[in-house]
Amino acid sequence: MNRLTGRPLTDIDHIRQSVSDILLTPIGSRLARRHYGSLLSELIDAAQNPMLNLQLMAACYTAIQQWEPRLTLTGISVIPGAAGQTQLDIRGYYQPSRDPIAFSVPVR
C-alpha cells in the first residue's frame, strides 16, 4: 500500500517504497524495531570523498540485505548533487521473478 495515498502498489513499487524507508530511517529511531533502518543519517553530512562513497554504499547494502529480502542487489551508485543533495541509484532483481529493478533514492 502506498504510504502517501493508501492505494495498492505493485510488488516492485512496494520494494522501491520499502528500500527508501529503510535507507532514510536512522537505526534506533523506531521504538518497536530498534535495529531497523540504516546508517545513512550518520554519514550524509560528512565531506564528499571516495571513502565516504564506499561507506555510503556499504551502509545501503547492509541495510537492504538485512531488511528487504525480496531484492537481490547488483549495484549501488552514489551521485553527488548540488547543494549537498545526494542521490543513491539502486539496481537489482526482484527475488521471486528475477525481474530487473532500478530506482533512485534522494538523500539530504
RAVEN-V553333 format. One record per pair of residues at least 24 apart in sequence whose C-alpha atoms are under 7 Angstrom apart, sorted by the first residue. I is the first residue (numbers start at 0). J is the second residue. If there is no record, write none. Layout:
BEGIN
I&J / I&J
END
This chain:
BEGIN
18&63 / 19&104 / 21&62 / 22&59 / 36&62 / 37&62 / 52&77 / 69&93 / 69&94 / 70&94 / 83&107
END
